[in-house]
Amino acid sequence: MRKPACLRVLHILKGPKMGGTKTLIFLQLVYITTCMEQLDIIYEWKQLDFQFLSPEARQQAIDNGGFLPQNNMPMGLEIYGDRLFITVPRWRSGVPASLTYVNLKDTEKQSCSSHKHFPEMGIEPGLGLGKQGRCKLR
């Protein structure tokens, strides 16, 4: 007689090759995959973009290499109050801000240009875009 599937999984988990940490990771993965259908996508981006002071300032930043959209990769997310904070590491050039946010109170789906620098800053290329402490506050 075969064991039920859940008992077979438990038997594998209790085996000598499966430690406590591996068991915990396995169970978390099972839980995540079973709950995936319940998640709603509110924000999604193929690459990050930012709100510059003007379209001309954005284009100037791209032209001089101060902003390279393909190098802006989100690495961490945290919700605080009505904001979704996103950390962007400065491992490559062309990353104008390492901490950004999106306002969660906005009811429509966010476009790529909705990221704001935190604290709110207006970026002007002449002030040293991408260099810490050289951005102009709004």
Helices and strands as residue ranges (DSSP letters): H 5-14, H 20-35, G 36-38, H 55-63, G 69-71, E 76-80, E 83-87, E 99-103, G 112-114, E 116-117, E 121-122, G 125-127, E 136-137
